[in-house]
């Protein structure tokens, strides 16, 4: 598969990660002194603080504004802030439940309707008012708060690491998330209007930041309103970097629906959202998925373990240190009947649009482009090793199986891996992971087929509430997988709870619809199409997404009906 080359914006996660560098400036801050509620065992105390009294925001030449990286944080003390966010199906709304832990006692409370509308954070949490040098308000806005944003410790006696996930999922078909901030930690809240840069001319401003009243009442947050001096500085000579880059997702899902990869010419450039000429390509860049909002503490890795990590009894587990085997497996292939296996499931396609061979590969043709995700519902990770005979152009692939303690207990042949020498690839692709088809209105006749090979990576957190979900998967970018041309073996992993999104925007990936009659079609995504991978269930491997083609050649249109409550064309 190829990866598109479009450098038009950082994801919100990447933006938050950059902002996290200021966490160290608030080390030692104590958030609970004037809390609105008395300290209650097991109940977190939240407070809004600003890391600095002033910030400089760069406005890059050619961009429409600046992003409000104001360096504000939500501090948590007395107990962790933990939320479980789920929906039963795409027919049901997203619901957030707060988890309150007091020693061995755990209680829950469901947050009111309207606090969440998707999995990107608490809706309308932060309020910002910006006034110019004359004291006139020039901007008033609200922003969501993702507790998983870049965070760090407030003081040296706080937990050394955070076991909560490192970003909030914006894949439209996410099913379950976990949000959390450790006791004694702070989470970056400066993600206001990330998909809408604020048109502020160079000059001096004052920003006042506060938490919306409904959240102050809900969590007992003091009505603190940090005031920050803002200097907008004009930067000339190109688009620049950091938060000066624009991301203009048409749907408003500003982290580009959780990712996509195989885009030409951007190998290793993490966090770039591919947006150009109205086309949406996902944030993964060239073999680079959405970067998580990394904390500035060491991460706990440990050994492969299919249960809770040491000291964690809430469903999270320490990430496995699974490395490629140095030699081919020996003995008879197979695995015990009761060994845990992965469960690969396909999501409906989204990010669907008509393109025109935008990179000059096939001018004058019409293509139906889309994003597709296959994820692992567990209870075990998908682990595939490729082994190469000296001089061979293909690797032989094997699927590995582990018992509940992480011990390897079996293996089975699983197809092949092939070296892709094209620019922007240059790694080994597993050839039997997924395939795509465009079906006629009867959902059976295959109009177009686009089977592709894959380099697996955990680009999207689809459901971190499933059994054995790994909240800290290792291979979230392809620099940790897929190998080099001279590799003798390669390991590719899709961890429990995560999925791998590919954006199909280049000719050869997207469907050529030139000359195809207008009407109703279905994009079919198939996981494990040749059944070479062993799973717990293969009945959920196929998904369909209805599309309606219209228009004329060179001006084709596509309408994409919602999937129940999920309107993500």
C-alpha positions in Angstrom: 0.0 0.0 0.0 1.2 3.6 -0.6 1.1 6.5 1.8 0.0 9.9 0.7 2.3 12.9 1.1 0.2 15.7 2.6 1.7 17.8 5.4 -1.3 19.9 6.5 -1.6 19.6 10.2 -0.6 18.1 13.5 -3.1 15.9 15.3 -4.6 17.1 18.5 -2.6 14.4 20.3 0.7 15.7 18.8 -0.3 19.2 19.8 -0.9 18.2 23.3 2.4 16.3 23.4 4.2 19.4 22.5 2.4 21.5 25.1 3.3 18.9 27.8 6.9 20.2 27.8 5.8 22.9 30.1 4.6 20.5 32.8 7.9 20.7 34.6 7.3 24.4 35.3 4.5 23.6 37.8 6.4 20.8 39.7 5.5 21.0 43.3 2.2 22.8 42.8 -0.5 21.6 45.3 -3.9 21.6 43.7 -6.1 21.0 46.7 -5.6 24.0 49.0 -8.8 25.8 48.0 -10.8 23.0 46.6 -14.6 23.5 46.5 -15.1 20.2 48.4 -13.4 18.8 51.4 -11.0 15.9 50.8 -13.1 12.7 50.6 -11.3 9.3 50.5 -11.4 7.9 46.9 -12.7 11.1 45.4 -10.4 13.1 43.1 -9.9 16.8 43.6 -9.5 18.7 40.4 -8.2 22.2 39.9 -7.4 24.3 36.8 -4.0 25.9 36.7 -1.8 27.8 34.2 1.9 26.8 33.8 3.0 30.2 32.9 1.7 33.8 33.2 2.4 34.5 29.5 2.8 32.5 26.2 3.9 33.3 22.7 1.8 31.9 19.9 3.4 31.9 16.4 1.3 32.7 13.4 2.9 31.2 10.3 2.7 32.8 6.9 -0.1 31.4 4.8 -2.0 30.0 7.8 -5.4 31.4 8.9 -4.7 31.8 12.6 -3.1 30.5 15.7 -4.0 27.6 18.0 -4.7 28.4 21.7 -1.8 26.5 23.3 -2.3 28.5 26.5 -0.4 26.0 28.8 -3.4 25.3 31.1 -3.6 22.0 33.0 -6.2 20.2 35.1 -4.5 18.9 38.2 -5.8 15.8 40.1 -5.1 14.9 43.7 -6.4 12.8 46.6 -7.5 10.0 44.2 -7.1 9.3 40.5 -9.7 10.7 38.0 -10.9 7.7 36.0 -13.7 7.5 33.4 -15.0 4.6 31.4 -16.6 5.7 28.2 -18.7 3.2 26.2 -21.6 2.6 23.9 -23.5 -0.7 23.6 -23.8 -0.4 19.8 -23.9 2.2 17.1 -27.6 2.6 17.8 -26.8 3.7 21.4 -25.4 7.0 22.6 -22.0 7.3 24.2 -22.1 7.1 28.0 -19.4 8.1 30.5 -19.1 6.5 33.9 -16.7 7.7 36.6 -14.8 5.0 38.5 -14.1 5.9 42.2 -11.5 3.7 43.9 -10.9 3.8 47.6 -8.6 1.0 48.5 -10.3 -2.2 47.6 -13.7 -0.5 47.4 -14.9 0.6 43.9 -18.0 2.6 43.2 -19.3 4.2 40.0 -21.5 7.0 38.9 -22.9 7.8 35.4 -22.2 11.3 34.2 -25.1 13.3 33.0 -26.2 13.3 29.4 -24.4 15.9 27.3 -21.0 15.5 29.1 -19.8 13.3 26.2 -21.0 13.1 22.6 -18.1 11.0 21.3 -14.8 9.6 22.6 -12.7 12.8 22.1 -13.2 14.2 25.6 -15.6 16.0 28.0 -17.7 18.3 25.8 -17.5 22.0 26.5 -15.3 21.6 29.5 -13.0 24.6 29.0 -14.1 28.2 28.4 -11.8 30.8 27.0 -12.2 34.5 26.6 -9.7 36.6 24.7 -9.4 40.3 24.9 -7.2 42.7 22.9 -5.0 45.4 24.3 -7.9 47.7 24.5 -9.8 45.3 26.7 -12.4 44.3 24.0 -13.3 40.7 23.9 -12.4 39.4 20.4 -12.9 35.7 20.9 -15.0 33.5 23.2 -14.9 29.7 22.8 -15.3 26.3 24.4 -13.2 23.2 24.2 -13.4 19.5 25.0 -11.0 18.1 27.6 -9.3 14.7 27.1 -8.0 13.5 30.5 -5.5 11.4 28.5 -3.8 14.4 27.1 -0.1 14.9 27.7 0.5 14.9 31.4 3.1 14.7 34.0 3.7 14.6 37.8 3.1 17.6 40.0 5.4 16.5 42.8 8.1 13.8 43.3 6.0 11.6 45.6 3.3 11.1 42.9 3.1 7.8 41.0 6.2 7.5 38.8 4.2 6.4 35.8 0.6 6.6 34.5 -1.1 3.4 33.5 -3.9 5.2 31.7 -4.0 5.5 27.9 -2.1 8.4 26.3 -4.8 9.9 24.0 -8.5 10.0 23.3 -9.8 8.1 20.3 -11.5 10.0 17.5 -12.1 7.1 15.3 -15.9 7.5 14.6 -16.5 3.8 15.2 -14.8 3.6 18.6 -16.7 1.4 21.0 -15.0 1.9 24.4 -12.4 4.1 26.0 -10.8 4.6 29.3 -9.8 8.2 30.4 -7.7 8.9 33.4 -5.3 11.1 35.3 -3.2 9.6 38.1 -3.3 11.1 41.6 -0.7 13.9 41.8 -0.6 14.4 38.1 -1.7 17.1 35.7 -3.3 16.8 32.3 -2.9 19.3 29.5 -6.2 21.1 28.7 -4.9 23.4 26.0 -6.7 21.8 23.0 -9.3 24.5 22.5 -10.5 24.8 18.9 -7.7 22.7 17.6 -9.6 22.2 14.4 -10.4 25.9 14.1 -7.4 28.2 14.3 -8.2 31.6 15.9 -7.7 34.6 13.6 -5.7 36.8 15.9 -3.5 39.5 14.3 0.0 39.9 15.6 -0.1 41.8 18.9 -0.8 41.5 22.6 -3.9 39.9 24.2 -5.2 38.6 27.5 -6.8 35.2 27.8 -9.0 34.2 30.7 -9.6 30.4 31.1 -12.2 28.7 33.2 -14.0 25.4 33.7 -17.6 25.4 32.6 -20.0 25.6 35.6 -21.6 22.2 34.9 -18.2 20.5 35.3 -17.3 22.6 38.4 -20.5 21.4 40.0 -20.1 17.9 38.8 -16.5 17.4 40.0 -16.3 20.1 42.8 -13.8 22.2 40.9 -12.9 25.6 42.3 -13.9 28.6 40.1 -10.4 29.5 39.3 -9.9 31.6 36.2 -6.2 31.8 35.2 -5.3 34.9 33.2 -2.6 34.6 30.6 -0.8 37.2 28.6 -0.8 36.2 25.0 1.7 37.5 22.4 0.9 36.6 18.8 4.0 36.7 16.7 4.1 36.6 12.9 6.5 34.0 11.4 7.4 34.3 7.8 9.1 31.9 5.4 6.9 28.9 5.0 4.4 27.0 7.0 6.7 26.5 9.9 5.9 23.8 12.4 4.3 22.9 15.7 0.8 24.3 16.3 1.1 26.7 13.4 0.1 23.9 11.0 -3.4 23.7 9.9 -5.8 20.8 10.1 -9.1 21.3 8.5 -11.1 18.1 8.7 -14.4 18.6 6.8 -16.4 16.6 9.4 -14.9 18.5 12.3 -13.4 15.4 13.7 -10.1 17.2 14.2 -7.8 14.3 14.8 -8.8 12.8 11.5 -10.9 9.9 12.8 -8.0 8.1 14.5 -5.6 7.4 11.7 -4.6 5.9 8.5 -1.3 4.8 6.9 0.5 3.7 3.8 1.0 7.2 2.4 3.8 7.8 0.0 6.8 10.0 0.7 6.4 10.6 4.5 8.2 7.7 6.1 8.7 8.3 9.8 6.9 11.7 9.9 4.6 11.1 12.8 1.5 13.1 13.6 0.9 14.7 10.2 -2.7 15.1 9.2 -3.1 14.6 5.5 -5.5 17.3 4.3 -5.3 19.0 1.0 -7.7 20.3 -1.6 -10.7 19.1 0.4 -9.4 15.6 0.7 -8.9 13.9 4.0 -6.2 11.3 4.4 -5.9 10.6 8.2 -3.1 11.6 10.5 -0.8 8.7 10.2 1.4 10.1 7.5 3.9 7.8 5.9 3.8 4.7 8.0 3.3 6.9 11.1 0.1 6.6 13.2 -1.4 9.2 15.5 1.2 9.8 18.2 -0.1 9.5 21.6 0.1 12.5 24.0 3.1 11.0 25.7 3.8 11.6 29.3 7.2 12.7 30.4 7.6 9.8 32.8 9.1 6.4 32.1 6.6 3.9 30.9 6.2 0.5 32.6 6.7 -2.3 30.0 7.3 -5.5 31.9 6.9 -8.9 30.3 4.2 -10.4 28.1 1.1 -10.8 30.3 -2.5 -11.5 29.3 -3.9 -10.5 32.6 -3.7 -7.4 34.8 -0.2 -5.8 35.2 1.5 -5.9 38.5 -0.5 -3.7 40.9 -3.3 -3.1 38.4 -6.6 -4.8 39.0 -8.8 -2.7 36.8 -8.4 -4.4 33.4 -5.3 -2.7 32.2 -2.1 -4.7 31.6 1.5 -3.9 31.2 2.6 -3.8 27.6 4.2 -7.0 26.3 7.9 -6.9 25.3 7.3 -9.2 22.3 10.3 -9.4 20.1 10.8 -11.2 16.8 12.1 -14.7 17.1 15.6 -15.2 15.9 15.0 -18.5 14.3 12.1 -20.4 12.7 9.9 -22.4 15.0 10.7 -26.1 15.4 8.5 -29.0 16.1 5.0 -29.7 14.9 2.9 -26.6 14.3 -0.2 -26.1 16.4 -1.6 -24.6 19.5 -3.6 -26.0 22.5 -7.4 -25.8 21.9 -8.0 -23.5 24.8 -5.1 -21.1 24.2 -6.2 -17.4 24.1 -6.5 -16.1 20.5 -7.2 -12.8 18.9 -10.6 -11.8 17.5 -10.2 -9.7 14.4 -13.2 -7.4 13.5 -13.7 -5.0 10.7 -15.2 -1.6 11.1 -17.4 0.1 8.6 -15.5 2.3 6.1 -15.5 6.1 6.6 -13.7 9.2 5.4 -15.3 8.4 2.0 -14.8 10.8 -0.9 -14.4 11.0 -4.7 -10.9 11.9 -5.8 -9.4 12.5 -9.2 -5.9 10.9 -9.1 -4.8 13.9 -7.1 -1.0 13.1 -7.2 -0.9 12.8 -11.0 -0.9 9.0 -11.0 -3.9 8.7 -13.2 -5.3 12.1 -14.3 -8.8 12.2 -15.7 -10.1 9.3 -13.7 -12.5 9.2 -10.8 -11.8 7.2 -7.7 -13.8 6.3 -4.6 -11.4 6.8 -1.6 -12.0 5.6 2.0 -10.5 4.7 5.3 -10.8 1.2 6.8 -9.9 -0.3 10.1 -9.5 -3.9 11.4 -9.2 -4.2 15.1 -8.5 -6.9 17.7 -11.2 -7.6 20.3 -8.9 -10.1 22.1 -8.5 -11.7 24.5 -5.0 -12.2 23.0 -2.8 -10.1 20.8 -2.3 -11.0 17.1 1.5 -11.8 16.8 2.9 -12.7 13.4 6.5 -13.4 12.7 8.1 -13.5 9.3 11.2 -15.7 8.5 13.3 -15.3 5.4 15.4 -17.9 3.7 18.8 -16.4 2.5 18.2 -14.6 -0.8 14.4 -15.2 -0.8 12.1 -12.4 -1.8 9.3 -13.6 0.5 9.2 -14.4 4.2 7.2 -17.3 5.6 4.8 -16.1 8.2 3.8 -17.8 11.5 1.2 -16.8 14.0 2.2 -17.2 17.6 0.1 -18.1 20.7 0.7 -17.5 24.4 -0.8 -18.8 27.5 -2.3 -16.5 30.3 1.2 -16.0 31.7 2.7 -14.8 28.4 4.6 -18.0 27.7 4.7 -19.1 24.0 2.8 -22.3 23.7 2.3 -22.8 19.9 2.5 -21.4 16.4 0.9 -22.0 13.0 1.7 -21.0 9.4 0.0 -17.8 8.4 0.9 -17.0 4.8 3.8 -14.7 3.7 5.4 -11.3 4.0 6.7 -9.4 1.0 9.2 -6.6 0.7 7.7 -3.4 -0.7 10.5 -1.3 -2.3 8.4 1.7 -3.2 9.2 5.1 -1.9 7.3 5.7 1.4 7.1 2.0 2.1 10.4 0.1 2.1 9.4 -2.5 4.7 7.8 -5.9 4.9 4.1 -6.3 4.4 2.0 -9.1 5.8 -0.2 -10.3 2.9 -3.2 -11.9 4.5 -4.6 -9.4 7.0 -7.5 -7.7 5.2 -9.0 -7.0 1.8 -11.5 -4.5 0.3 -14.3 -4.8 -2.3 -16.8 -2.6 -3.9 -20.1 -4.5 -4.1 -23.2 -3.9 -6.2 -26.6 -3.0 -4.7 -27.3 -6.7 -4.1 -24.3 -6.8 -1.8 -23.0 -9.9 -3.6 -21.7 -9.0 -7.0 -18.1 -7.7 -6.8 -17.7 -4.6 -8.8 -14.1 -3.8 -7.8 -11.6 -5.5 -5.6 -8.6 -4.0 -3.9 -6.7 -6.6 -1.9 -3.6 -5.1 -0.2 -0.7 -6.1 2.0 -0.1 -4.5 5.4 2.5 -3.5 7.9 0.5 -3.8 11.2 0.5 -1.1 13.8 -1.8 -0.1 16.6 -3.0 3.2 15.1 -6.5 3.5 16.8 -7.8 2.7 20.3 -11.1 1.0 19.3 -12.2 -0.5 22.6 -10.0 -0.3 25.7 -12.7 -1.9 27.9 -12.5 -5.4 26.4 -10.7 -8.1 28.4 -6.9 -7.9 28.3 -7.0 -4.6 26.4 -3.5 -3.1 26.4 -3.6 0.6 27.1 0.0 1.1 26.2 0.6 -0.9 22.9 4.2 -0.9 21.8 4.1 -0.7 18.0 2.0 2.5 17.6 4.3 3.5 14.8 6.0 1.5 12.1 9.5 2.3 13.2 8.9 -0.5 15.8 7.8 -3.1 13.2 8.0 -4.2 9.6 11.7 -4.4 9.3 14.3 -3.4 6.6 15.3 -4.9 3.3 18.2 -6.9 4.9 16.0 -8.2 7.8 16.1 -12.0 8.3 12.9 -11.9 10.5 10.1 -9.5 11.3 7.5 -9.4 14.0 4.2 -7.5 13.5 1.7 -7.2 16.4 -1.9 -6.0 16.6 -2.7 -5.6 20.3 -5.9 -6.2 22.2 -8.3 -3.2 22.0 -6.4 -1.5 19.1 -7.0 -1.4 15.4 -5.0 -0.6 12.3 -6.4 2.1 10.0 -5.4 2.3 6.4 -6.5 5.2 4.2 -7.2 4.2 0.6 -6.7 7.5 -1.3 -4.2 6.6 -4.1 -5.1 5.0 -7.4 -4.4 1.3 -6.9 -5.8 1.4 -3.4 -9.0 3.4 -3.9 -11.7 2.0 -6.3 -11.6 3.3 -9.9 -15.2 4.3 -10.5 -14.6 5.9 -13.9 -17.5 4.9 -16.1 -19.3 3.1 -13.2 -23.1 3.8 -13.4 -24.6 6.0 -10.7 -26.5 4.2 -8.0 -26.1 2.3 -4.7 -22.9 0.3 -3.8 -21.3 -1.1 -0.7 -17.7 -0.9 0.5 -16.9 -4.2 2.0 -14.0 -4.6 4.5 -12.9 -8.2 5.2 -10.5 -9.1 8.0 -8.5 -12.3 7.7 -9.9 -12.9 4.2 -8.1 -16.2 3.5 -8.7 -17.5 7.1 -5.0 -18.1 7.5 -5.1 -16.5 11.0 -6.6 -18.4 13.9 -9.2 -16.4 15.8 -11.8 -16.8 18.5 -14.6 -15.8 16.1 -14.7 -15.4 12.3 -18.3 -14.4 12.1 -17.6 -10.7 12.7 -14.8 -10.3 10.0 -16.9 -8.5 7.4 -18.4 -5.0 7.4 -20.4 -3.1 4.8 -20.8 0.6 4.3 -23.5 1.9 1.9 -22.5 4.6 -0.6 -24.6 6.3 -3.4 -22.7 7.5 -6.4 -23.9 10.3 -8.6 -22.8 13.1 -10.9 -20.9 12.9 -14.1 -17.4 11.9 -15.1 -14.9 14.4 -13.7 -17.6 15.6 -11.3 -18.7 12.5 -9.5 -20.4 12.7 -6.2 -20.9 10.3 -3.3 -23.5 10.3 -0.5 -22.8 8.2 2.6 -25.8 7.4 4.9 -25.1 7.2 8.6 -24.6 3.9 10.4 -27.3 4.2 13.0 -26.2 7.2 15.2 -22.8 7.4 13.7 -22.8 10.0 10.9 -19.2 9.7 9.6 -19.1 10.0 5.9 
